[in-house]
Amino acid sequence: LSTDLADSLPRAAAEQLQCCPIEDNGEVLTVAMLEPGDVFSIDEIQRISRKRIRPVATSHADLRQMIGRVYAGGAGSAGEAELLGDGISKSNLVNLGALNP
């Protein structure tokens, strides 16, 4: 896996959407995902990457390893504005990890 793939999808998006780009042929981005049938995540990846998405299944352990390799050395560290798109501010985000059940 090449760290050049990090340019197609910021690390924060990959971690949030539980996916990792594994191949980019220019038009189609192949993305390893825990839930390759999740159309909402696929749509979001497509919006961020501006490419057609070909999802493939992976395990949690393999995904963590792929993310570590593709985003090694800080590759794919985009600013929040780039990741979130126009019109979305940080104040509109909810950190679900901070909520208690």
DSSP file (Angstrom, degrees, kcal/mol; ACC not computed):
  #  RESIDUE AA STRUCTURE BP1 BP2  ACC     N-H-->O    O-->H-N    N-H-->O    O-->H-N    TCO  KAPPA ALPHA  PHI   PSI    X-CA   Y-CA   Z-CA
    1    1 A L              0   0    0      0, 0.0     2,-0.3     0, 0.0    22,-0.1   0.000 360.0 360.0 360.0 136.0    0.0    0.0    0.0
    2    2 A S    >   -     0   0    0     20,-0.2     3,-1.4     1,-0.1     4,-0.2  -0.720 360.0-136.5 -97.6 143.1    1.3    3.4   -1.0
    3    3 A T  G >  S+     0   0    0     -2,-0.3     3,-1.3     1,-0.3     4,-0.3   0.637 100.3  78.8 -69.1 -12.5    1.1    6.5    1.2
    4    4 A D  G >  S+     0   0    0      1,-0.3     3,-1.4     2,-0.2     4,-0.3   0.775  80.1  68.5 -63.5 -25.1    0.1    8.3   -2.0
    5    5 A L  G X> S+     0   0    0     -3,-1.4     3,-1.6     1,-0.3     4,-0.6   0.760  82.6  73.2 -64.7 -23.8   -3.4    6.8   -1.4
    6    6 A A  G <4 S+     0   0    0     -3,-1.3     3,-0.5    64,-0.4    -1,-0.3   0.753  85.0  66.5 -62.7 -23.8   -3.7    9.1    1.6
    7    7 A D  G <4 S+     0   0    0     -3,-1.4    -1,-0.3    -4,-0.3    -2,-0.2   0.736  96.5  55.3 -69.1 -21.7   -4.2   12.0   -0.8
    8    8 A S  T <4 S+     0   0    0     -3,-1.6    -1,-0.2    -4,-0.3    -2,-0.2   0.719 121.4  17.8 -85.7 -21.3   -7.5   10.6   -1.9
    9    9 A L  S  < S-     0   0    0     -4,-0.6    -1,-0.3    -3,-0.5     5,-0.1  -0.904  82.0-121.4-153.0 118.5   -9.1   10.4    1.5
   10   10 A P     >  -     0   0    0      0, 0.0     4,-2.2     0, 0.0     3,-0.4  -0.239  25.9-119.3 -60.3 148.8   -8.0   12.2    4.7
   11   11 A R  H  > S+     0   0    0     65,-2.6     4,-2.8     1,-0.2     5,-0.3   0.878 112.4  57.8 -57.1 -41.2   -7.1    9.9    7.7
   12   12 A A  H  > S+     0   0    0     64,-0.5     4,-2.3     1,-0.2    -1,-0.2   0.891 108.7  46.2 -59.2 -39.1   -9.9   11.4    9.8
   13   13 A A  H  > S+     0   0    0     -3,-0.4     4,-2.9     2,-0.2    -1,-0.2   0.909 110.9  52.5 -68.8 -41.9  -12.5   10.4    7.3
   14   14 A A  H  <>S+     0   0    0     -4,-2.2     5,-2.5     1,-0.2     4,-0.5   0.912 113.5  43.6 -60.2 -43.0  -11.0    6.9    6.9
   15   15 A E  H ><5S+     0   0    0     -4,-2.8     3,-0.5     3,-0.2    -1,-0.2   0.913 115.7  47.2 -70.3 -42.1  -11.1    6.4   10.7
   16   16 A Q  H 3<5S+     0   0    0     -4,-2.3    -2,-0.2    -5,-0.3    -1,-0.2   0.903 119.2  39.6 -65.5 -41.2  -14.6    7.8   11.1
   17   17 A L  T 3<5S-     0   0    0     -4,-2.9    -1,-0.2    -5,-0.2    17,-0.2   0.404 108.0-124.6 -90.9   2.1  -16.0    5.8    8.1
   18   18 A Q  T < 5S+     0   0    0     -3,-0.5    16,-1.7    -4,-0.5    17,-0.4   0.954  70.6 110.6  52.6  59.6  -14.0    2.7    9.0
   19   19 A C  E   < -A   33   0A   0     -5,-2.5    14,-0.2    14,-0.2    -1,-0.2  -0.937  49.7-155.3-151.1 169.7  -12.4    2.4    5.7
   20   20 A C  E     -A   32   0A   0     12,-1.9    12,-2.8    -2,-0.3     2,-0.2  -0.935  25.3-119.5-153.7 128.7   -9.0    2.7    3.9
   21   21 A P  E     +A   31   0A   0      0, 0.0    10,-0.3     0, 0.0     3,-0.1  -0.499  33.7 169.7 -67.0 134.3   -8.2    3.4    0.3
   22   22 A I  E     +     0   0A   0      8,-3.1     2,-0.3     1,-0.4     9,-0.2   0.560  62.2  18.1-122.2 -15.6   -6.2    0.5   -1.2
   23   23 A E  E     -A   30   0A   0      7,-1.4     7,-3.1   -18,-0.1     2,-0.4  -0.954  52.6-171.5-158.0 138.6   -6.1    1.3   -4.9
   24   24 A D  E     +A   29   0A   0     -2,-0.3     5,-0.2     5,-0.2     7,-0.0  -0.951   7.2 175.6-132.9 112.3   -6.7    4.4   -7.1
   25   25 A N        -     0   0    0      3,-2.1     4,-0.1    -2,-0.4     2,-0.1   0.265  61.4 -98.4 -99.4  13.0   -6.8    3.9  -10.9
   26   26 A G  S    S+     0   0    0      2,-0.3     3,-0.1     1,-0.1    -2,-0.0  -0.244 116.9  37.7 102.9 -44.5   -7.7    7.6  -11.5
   27   27 A E  S    S+     0   0    0      1,-0.2    25,-1.9    -2,-0.1     2,-0.4   0.738 116.4  45.1-105.9 -34.6  -11.4    7.2  -11.9
   28   28 A V  E     - b   0  52A   0     23,-0.2    -3,-2.1    25,-0.0     2,-0.6  -0.945  64.1-155.7-120.5 131.2  -12.3    4.5   -9.3
   29   29 A L  E     -Ab  24  53A   0     23,-3.2    25,-2.4    -2,-0.4     2,-0.5  -0.922  12.2-147.9-104.6 117.8  -11.0    4.4   -5.7
   30   30 A T  E     -Ab  23  54A   0     -7,-3.1    -8,-3.1    -2,-0.6    -7,-1.4  -0.757  20.2-169.9 -86.0 128.2  -11.0    0.9   -4.2
   31   31 A V  E     -Ab  21  55A   0     23,-2.0    25,-2.4    -2,-0.5     2,-0.4  -0.977  19.7-139.6-127.8 124.6  -11.7    1.1   -0.5
   32   32 A A  E     +Ab  20  56A   0    -12,-2.8   -12,-1.9    -2,-0.4     2,-0.3  -0.692  34.2 178.8 -78.9 131.6  -11.4   -1.6    2.1
   33   33 A M  E     -Ab  19  57A   0     23,-3.1    25,-1.5    -2,-0.4   -14,-0.2  -0.967  42.6-139.1-137.7 149.6  -14.4   -1.3    4.5
   34   34 A L  S    S+     0   0    0    -16,-1.7    -1,-0.1    -2,-0.3   -15,-0.1   0.855 111.1  29.6 -70.1 -35.0  -15.7   -3.1    7.6
   35   35 A E    >   +     0   0    0    -17,-0.4     3,-2.1     1,-0.1    -1,-0.3  -0.720  69.5 173.7-124.8  78.8  -19.2   -2.6    6.1
   36   36 A P  T 3  S+     0   0    0      0, 0.0    -1,-0.1     0, 0.0    -2,-0.1   0.615  78.6  59.9 -66.2 -10.0  -18.9   -2.6    2.3
   37   37 A G  T 3  S+     0   0    0     -3,-0.1     2,-1.3    -4,-0.0     3,-0.1   0.407  72.1 113.9 -93.9   1.7  -22.7   -2.5    2.0
   38   38 A D    <>  -     0   0    0     -3,-2.1     4,-2.2     1,-0.2     3,-0.2  -0.604  44.3-175.0 -77.8  95.3  -23.1    0.8    3.9
   39   39 A V  H  > S+     0   0    0     -2,-1.3     4,-2.4     1,-0.2    -1,-0.2   0.796  79.6  57.8 -65.7 -28.7  -24.3    3.1    1.1
   40   40 A F  H  > S+     0   0    0      2,-0.2     4,-1.9     1,-0.2    -1,-0.2   0.922 109.4  44.1 -67.6 -43.3  -24.2    6.1    3.3
   41   41 A S  H  > S+     0   0    0      2,-0.2     4,-2.7     1,-0.2     5,-0.2   0.903 112.8  52.2 -66.1 -41.1  -20.5    5.7    4.0
   42   42 A I  H  X S+     0   0    0     -4,-2.2     4,-2.5     1,-0.2    -2,-0.2   0.918 109.0  50.3 -61.7 -43.2  -19.8    4.9    0.4
   43   43 A D  H  X S+     0   0    0     -4,-2.4     4,-2.2     2,-0.2    -1,-0.2   0.901 111.6  48.4 -60.9 -40.7  -21.7    8.2   -0.6
   44   44 A E  H  X S+     0   0    0     -4,-1.9     4,-2.5     2,-0.2    -2,-0.2   0.909 111.0  49.5 -67.7 -42.2  -19.6   10.1    1.9
   45   45 A I  H  X S+     0   0    0     -4,-2.7     4,-2.9     1,-0.2     5,-0.3   0.905 111.8  49.9 -61.7 -41.2  -16.3    8.6    0.7
   46   46 A Q  H  X>S+     0   0    0     -4,-2.5     4,-2.0    -5,-0.2     5,-0.6   0.898 110.4  50.0 -64.3 -40.8  -17.3    9.4   -2.9
   47   47 A R  H  <5S+     0   0    0     -4,-2.2    -2,-0.2     2,-0.2    -1,-0.2   0.918 116.1  41.6 -63.3 -44.0  -18.1   13.0   -1.9
   48   48 A I  H  <5S+     0   0    0     -4,-2.5    -2,-0.2     1,-0.2    -1,-0.2   0.923 123.1  36.9 -70.8 -45.1  -14.8   13.5   -0.2
   49   49 A S  H  <5S-     0   0    0     -4,-2.9    -2,-0.2    -5,-0.2    -1,-0.2   0.702  93.3-139.2 -83.2 -19.8  -12.6   11.7   -2.7
   50   50 A R  T  <5 +     0   0    0     -4,-2.0     2,-0.3    -5,-0.3    -3,-0.2   0.855  67.7 106.0  60.3  36.2  -14.6   12.9   -5.8
   51   51 A K  S   <S-     0   0    0     -5,-0.6    -1,-0.3    -6,-0.2   -23,-0.2  -0.940  81.1 -95.5-137.4 158.6  -14.2    9.5   -7.3
   52   52 A R  E     -b   28   0A   0    -25,-1.9   -23,-3.2    -2,-0.3     2,-0.4  -0.522  46.5-133.8 -69.6 146.8  -16.4    6.4   -7.9
   53   53 A I  E     -b   29   0A   0    -25,-0.2   -23,-0.2    -2,-0.2    -7,-0.0  -0.888  20.6-168.9-113.6 133.9  -16.0    3.9   -5.1
   54   54 A R  E     -b   30   0A   0    -25,-2.4   -23,-2.0    -2,-0.4     2,-0.2  -0.922  22.4-154.9-115.7 101.6  -15.4    0.2   -5.3
   55   55 A P  E     -b   31   0A   0      0, 0.0     2,-0.3     0, 0.0   -23,-0.2  -0.533  13.0-176.0 -80.5 142.3  -15.9   -1.2   -1.7
   56   56 A V  E     -b   32   0A   0    -25,-2.4   -23,-3.1    -2,-0.2     2,-0.1  -0.981  27.6-108.8-132.9 148.5  -14.3   -4.4   -0.6
   57   57 A A  E     +b   33   0A   0     -2,-0.3     2,-0.3   -25,-0.2   -23,-0.2  -0.425  38.8 168.4 -77.7 148.0  -14.7   -6.2    2.7
   58   58 A T        -     0   0    0    -25,-1.5     2,-0.2    -2,-0.1     3,-0.0  -0.964  32.8-106.5-149.0 164.4  -11.9   -6.3    5.3
   59   59 A S     >  -     0   0    0     -2,-0.3     4,-2.4     1,-0.1     5,-0.2  -0.492  32.9-111.4 -88.3 164.2  -11.6   -7.3    9.0
   60   60 A H  H  > S+     0   0    0      2,-0.2     4,-2.3     1,-0.2     5,-0.2   0.919 118.1  49.6 -60.6 -44.7  -11.1   -4.9   11.8
   61   61 A A  H  > S+     0   0    0      1,-0.2     4,-1.8     2,-0.2    -1,-0.2   0.915 112.6  46.6 -63.3 -43.5   -7.5   -6.0   12.4
   62   62 A D  H  > S+     0   0    0      1,-0.2     4,-2.6     2,-0.2    -1,-0.2   0.883 110.3  53.9 -66.2 -37.9   -6.6   -5.7    8.7
   63   63 A L  H  X S+     0   0    0     -4,-2.4     4,-2.8     2,-0.2     5,-0.2   0.932 107.5  49.8 -61.9 -45.9   -8.2   -2.3    8.5
   64   64 A R  H  X S+     0   0    0     -4,-2.3     4,-2.1     1,-0.2    -1,-0.2   0.906 112.6  48.2 -59.5 -41.5   -6.2   -0.9   11.4
   65   65 A Q  H  X S+     0   0    0     -4,-1.8     4,-1.8     2,-0.2    -1,-0.2   0.914 111.9  48.6 -66.1 -43.3   -3.0   -2.3    9.8
   66   66 A M  H  X S+     0   0    0     -4,-2.6     4,-3.1     2,-0.2     5,-0.3   0.923 110.5  50.6 -63.8 -44.4   -3.9   -0.7    6.4
   67   67 A I  H  X S+     0   0    0     -4,-2.8     4,-2.3     1,-0.2    -1,-0.2   0.916 109.3  52.4 -60.2 -42.3   -4.7    2.7    7.9
   68   68 A G  H  < S+     0   0    0     -4,-2.1    -1,-0.2    -5,-0.2    -2,-0.2   0.875 114.6  41.7 -60.2 -38.0   -1.4    2.6    9.7
   69   69 A R  H >< S+     0   0    0     -4,-1.8     3,-1.0     2,-0.2    -2,-0.2   0.921 116.9  44.8 -77.1 -45.2    0.5    1.9    6.5
   70   70 A V  H 3< S+     0   0    0     -4,-3.1   -64,-0.4     1,-0.2    -2,-0.2   0.879 121.3  38.8 -67.9 -37.7   -1.3    4.3    4.2
   71   71 A Y  T >< S+     0   0    0     -4,-2.3     3,-1.2    -5,-0.3    -1,-0.2   0.059  83.4 146.4-103.7  25.5   -1.3    7.2    6.7
   72   72 A A  G X   +     0   0    0     -3,-1.0     3,-1.0     1,-0.2    -3,-0.1  -0.322  67.5  16.3 -61.3 140.8    2.2    6.6    8.0
   73   73 A G  G 3  S-     0   0    0      1,-0.2    -1,-0.2     2,-0.0    -4,-0.0   0.716 135.4 -59.4  70.8  21.8    4.1    9.7    9.0
   74   74 A G  G X  S+     0   0    0     -3,-1.2     3,-1.1     1,-0.2    -1,-0.2   0.571  84.6 161.7  85.9   8.3    1.1   12.0    9.0
   75   75 A A  T <   +     0   0    0     -3,-1.0    -1,-0.2     1,-0.2   -64,-0.1  -0.343  64.2  24.1 -61.2 143.4    0.0   11.4    5.4
   76   76 A G  T 3  S+     0   0    0      1,-0.2   -65,-2.6   -66,-0.1     2,-1.4   0.674  75.9 150.4  76.6  18.5   -3.6   12.4    4.7
   77   77 A S    <   +     0   0    0     -3,-1.1     2,-0.2   -67,-0.2    -1,-0.2  -0.668  23.0 176.9 -85.4  89.7   -3.9   14.8    7.6
   78   78 A A        -     0   0    0     -2,-1.4   -66,-0.1    -3,-0.1     2,-0.0  -0.575  32.8-103.3 -91.4 155.5   -6.4   17.3    6.2
   79   79 A G     >  -     0   0    0     -2,-0.2     4,-1.9     1,-0.1     3,-0.2  -0.341  32.9-110.4 -70.0 159.4   -7.9   20.2    8.0
   80   80 A E  H  > S+     0   0    0      1,-0.2     4,-3.1     2,-0.2     5,-0.3   0.869 117.0  57.3 -61.1 -37.2  -11.4   19.9    9.4
   81   81 A A  H  > S+     0   0    0      1,-0.2     4,-1.6     2,-0.2    -1,-0.2   0.901 107.6  47.5 -62.4 -40.2  -12.8   22.4    6.8
   82   82 A E  H  4 S+     0   0    0     -3,-0.2    -1,-0.2     2,-0.2    -2,-0.2   0.919 116.5  43.7 -66.0 -42.6  -11.5   20.2    4.0
   83   83 A L  H  < S+     0   0    0     -4,-1.9    -2,-0.2     1,-0.2    -1,-0.2   0.911 118.4  42.0 -68.9 -43.4  -13.0   17.1    5.5
   84   84 A L  H  < S-     0   0    0     -4,-3.1    -1,-0.2     1,-0.2    -2,-0.2   0.675 101.2-140.8 -83.7 -18.1  -16.3   18.5    6.5
   85   85 A G    ><  -     0   0    0     -4,-1.6     3,-1.0    -5,-0.3    -1,-0.2  -0.177  41.1 -29.7  84.1 178.5  -17.0   20.6    3.4
   86   86 A D  T 3  S+     0   0    0      1,-0.2     3,-0.1    -4,-0.1    -4,-0.0  -0.368 121.8  19.8 -70.9 145.2  -18.5   24.0    3.0
   87   87 A G  T 3  S+     0   0    0      1,-0.2     2,-0.5    -2,-0.1    -1,-0.2   0.470  93.2 109.4  81.7   2.5  -21.1   25.2    5.5
   88   88 A I    <   -     0   0    0     -3,-1.0     2,-0.3    -7,-0.1    -1,-0.2  -0.949  47.7-166.4-114.2 127.1  -20.3   22.9    8.3
   89   89 A S    >   -     0   0    0     -2,-0.5     3,-1.7     1,-0.1     4,-0.2  -0.726  34.0-114.0-109.3 161.5  -18.6   24.2   11.4
   90   90 A K  G >  S+     0   0    0     -2,-0.3     3,-1.8     1,-0.3    -1,-0.1   0.812 113.0  67.5 -61.4 -30.0  -16.9   22.4   14.2
   91   91 A S  G 3  S+     0   0    0      1,-0.3    -1,-0.3     3,-0.0    -3,-0.0   0.703  93.8  59.4 -65.6 -17.7  -19.7   23.6   16.6
   92   92 A N  G <  S+     0   0    0     -3,-1.7    -1,-0.3     2,-0.0     2,-0.2   0.481  87.7  98.8 -87.3  -3.0  -22.2   21.4   14.7
   93   93 A L    <   -     0   0    0     -3,-1.8     2,-0.5    -4,-0.2    -3,-0.0  -0.586  59.0-153.0 -88.7 147.5  -20.2   18.2   15.5
   94   94 A V        -     0   0    0     -2,-0.2     2,-1.1     3,-0.0     3,-0.1  -0.983  10.5-142.9-118.0 127.1  -21.1   15.8   18.2
   95   95 A N    >   -     0   0    0     -2,-0.5     3,-1.7     1,-0.2     4,-0.3  -0.781  14.2-169.5 -88.6 100.9  -18.4   13.6   19.8
   96   96 A L  G >  S+     0   0    0     -2,-1.1     3,-1.1     1,-0.3    -1,-0.2   0.764  81.3  66.6 -64.9 -25.2  -20.3   10.4   20.4
   97   97 A G  G 3  S+     0   0    0      1,-0.2    -1,-0.3    -3,-0.1    -2,-0.0   0.717  95.9  57.5 -67.0 -19.9  -17.4    9.0   22.4
   98   98 A A  G <  S+     0   0    0     -3,-1.7     2,-0.3     2,-0.1    -1,-0.2   0.583  86.5  96.9 -87.2 -10.7  -18.1   11.7   25.1
   99   99 A L    <   -     0   0    0     -3,-1.1    -3,-0.0    -4,-0.3     0, 0.0  -0.602  67.3-141.2 -83.0 138.6  -21.7   10.6   25.6
  100  100 A N              0   0    0     -2,-0.3    -2,-0.1     1,-0.1    -3,-0.0  -0.807 360.0 360.0 -96.7 138.5  -22.5    8.3   28.5
  101  101 A P              0   0    0      0, 0.0    -1,-0.1     0, 0.0    -2,-0.0   0.499 360.0 360.0 -68.4 360.0  -25.1    5.5   27.9
